[in-house]
Amino acid sequence: MKKVLSFDIDQTLNIAKTPIPDEIAELLRDLLGKYEIAPISGQKFEQFLIQIVDRLKDVGTTPEQLEHLHLFVAQGTQYYRFSAAKNDWEQVYNFPLTDKQVAEITGAIEKAAIELGYWEADKLQPGDEIIENRLSQVTFSALGQKAGTEAKYAWDPDCKKREAIVARVKELAPDYEYEIGGTTSINAFVPGMNKVFGMTHLLEELNVKKSEILYFGDMTQPGGNDYPVVQMGIDTITVRSHEDTAYALRGILGVYDNK
């Protein structure tokens, strides 16, 4: 019996880098309490709030329901849970990179992207950045965080640009691991600090077994940032859009309500 529904975010619950749509927000609201809901993504905490939590509040999710929402930030290297009593989020743990590690990763990614002709700082919107320190990981977003959805989808649909960057970065900074995620992103981190780390901590924090988790993700192929979850033996549904996820969640709710 499943107790936890866990999700990647971009391309799984939403259109990349946008708030989750009404239907997903309403489905998650209705599932909270029936299941523990645990999004896990390379996004930083503030993006979880913008993309998921604020939208859940918009559709009437209560503080008591939010206590069943678990935010596994930066691939689960940070974990936040909600306290209805305090009406606020509490950080349970965080495993940050050192300043030296951030500098090594940042320098290698920038050098690789420039060498390959994929450093496009001229396309950034004001105040945006290509490389972002997310405390426990460093993320390369080729067009920045604020670029339009259409431009992001068009930049690297077959992942070939990012695969080339990763191959070169591994030569420049071999002490770290790199995963392709979203539409334009590469996540870099200390070996082992990927979604295996996050899901292992999820198992511990929520006191559940692998067999009690159902995971949804779009990048489940080898090299994708959801692939480590597949390798763990956790039941996984591969989706290509939030519409696929909504279809599956409607079925899960229907079965639950007809027990």
N, C-alpha and C positions, 0 to 999 in steps of 0.2 A: 504494500500500500504506500502510495506516495504521500509524503508530508511536506515536501519543499518543492516549489517551482522556482527555478533559477534561470536567469536570462542574461545574455549579452544585451547591449543597448542599441547601438547604431545598426541599422538595417534589420534589426530583430524586433524592437519595440517602436521604432520611429523611422522617419527619413533622417539620414545622417545629420547629427548636430542640431536637430530641431526638437522641440518639446513633443512628447508622445501625443498622438491624436486622441480625440474624444473617445472613440470606441475602445482603444487600448486602456485608457484611464478608467473607463467605466468597468471594463472586464477585470482589471486588477483590483479595483475597489471591491467588486463583488467576490473576488477570490480571497481577499485578505481576511484572515480568521478561519477560513476553511482550510487554507494552506499558509505556510510561511512563504513569503515572497522575497527572493534574494537576487536582485540584479548584481552582476559582477562585470566590470568593464575597466578599460584603461583610462576612463574619464576621471577628472578630478572631482572632489566632493561638491564644489559649487555647481558643476554641470549636472550632477545627480539631482540636486535641488531644483534647478531650472527645468530639466528635461522630464523628470518624473514626479518629484514630491509636490511641486507647485501645481501641476496638472491634476494630481490626485485630490488635492484640496479643492480645486475648482469644481470637481464633480461630487463634492460632499463627503469625502473620506474623513472619518472621525479620528481624533487623537488615539483612541483605543485601538482602532484598526491599524494605525501607523506603527503601533508596537509590534505588529507582525511583518513589518517591512524592514529588511536588513540590507544595508548599503555596503557592498564590498567594492571599495574604491581602488583605482590603480591596480587592477587585476587581483584584488583581494589582499593587497599588502597593507591596506588600511580598512578598518571596519567601524561603521557607525550604526547605532541603534537609537530608536526614539523612546523618550520617557514621557508618557502622558502626564505624569505628576509634575514634571518640570516644563512640559510643553516645549521641549527642545531636544536636539540631537546630541548624543554623547559619543565621543571617540573611545572605542574599546581598545584598539591597538593601532600602531603605526610603525613601519620599519623603513625609515628614510635612508636615502643614499647619502654618502659623505660629499662634501664640497669637491673633493678631489675626483671622486667617481663621476659626479655631474659634469665637471670640466672635461674629463677624458672622453666621455660619451658625446657631449655636445661638440667638441672639437672634431671628433672623428666623423660624425654625421654630416656636419657642415662641409668638411673637406671632401667627403665622398660625393655629396650632392652637387657641389660646385664642379668637381672633376667631370661628372657625368652630364652636366648641363641641366640639372634638375633643381637648382637653387633659384627660386623665382620670387625673390624679395620684392621685386618691382610690382608684383601683383597683390601684395598685402594691403589690407585696409588699415587706416590710421589706428595705432595702438595695438595692432595684432603682432604675432610673432610666429616664426616657423618652428622653432624648437622651444619646448615648454618643460620646465622642471616641475614635475608633479610629485615631488618629495621622494617617493619610493620608486619612481621610474622617470625616465626622460622620454618625451614623445615628440617625434617629428611629424608635423602636419604640413604637407607640401605647399598648400595655399593659405595656411593659417586657419584659425578657428572661425573667423568671421566670414569667410568666402561663401558665396552662394551655393546652394545645393546642386544646381545644374553644372556649375564649373567643377565642383568636387567629383561628381559622378563621371564627368568626362575626362578627368585628368589621368586616371590609371585604372580603367575598368578591368583589365586582364592581370593587374598586379605586376606587370613586367618591369616598370620603372622602379618600383619599390624592391623587387627582387634583386635588381642590379645594385641599388644602393646598399641593401643588406649585405650582399656578397662582398662589396668593397669595404664596408664598415667593419666586417668581421676580420679583414686583413689589417685594418688600422687599429682596432680596439678589440682584440680577440678574447679578452677576459669577461665579456658580457654577452648576454643573449638578446636576440632581436626577433620580434614578431610583427607580422603585417596585420593591420586591423582597420576597420572602417573603410573609408573611400580613398583617403590620401595619407594615412598614418603609418608610422612604424613606432613600436614601443621598445625601449631598451631598458634593461634591468640586470641586476646581479643574477647569475645562474641560479635557477630554482625558484625565482620570485615571479613566476608566471601564474596562470590560473590553476595549476596544480597546487601551488602554495595557498592560493585563495580558497580553493574548494576544500583543501585539507583542513584549513581553519574553519571553514563553514561547517564541516562535519563535526568539529570539536565544539564550536560555539553554540550550535543548534542541537547538539547531541542527537544526531541522526546517522543512519547508515547510508552507504552509497546507493543501495537499492531503494531508498526512500526519497531520492531526488530525481526530478525530471528537469533536464536542461534544454534550453532553446538557444541556438546560435546560428549565425550565417557563415562564419569562417571556420568550418569544421574540417577543411582539407589540410593535409600536412603542410606545416608552415604558417597556417592561420592561427589567430590568437584563441580560437575555440578548440583547436585540435587537442591540446593537453587534457581537456575535460573528457574527450572521447577516449584518449589513451588510458585514463583512469578507470574506464569501465563503467562510467555513469551513463545511464540511459539518456540519449540525446536526440532531439528532433532538429534536423537541419532545415532552416527556413531561408527564404531569399528576400523577404520583405515583412513589414509589420502586418500586412494583410494575411500572410501565411500563418503568422503567430495568432492573430485574432481568430482565424478559422479553427485552429487547434484549441484555443482557450474556450471558445463557445462550446466545443464538444466536451471538454473537461467539465465545464459548469453544468452542462446538460446531464452528464452521467452522475455527477455529485448530487444534483438536485433530485434525481430520480432514484436514489438509493432507497 
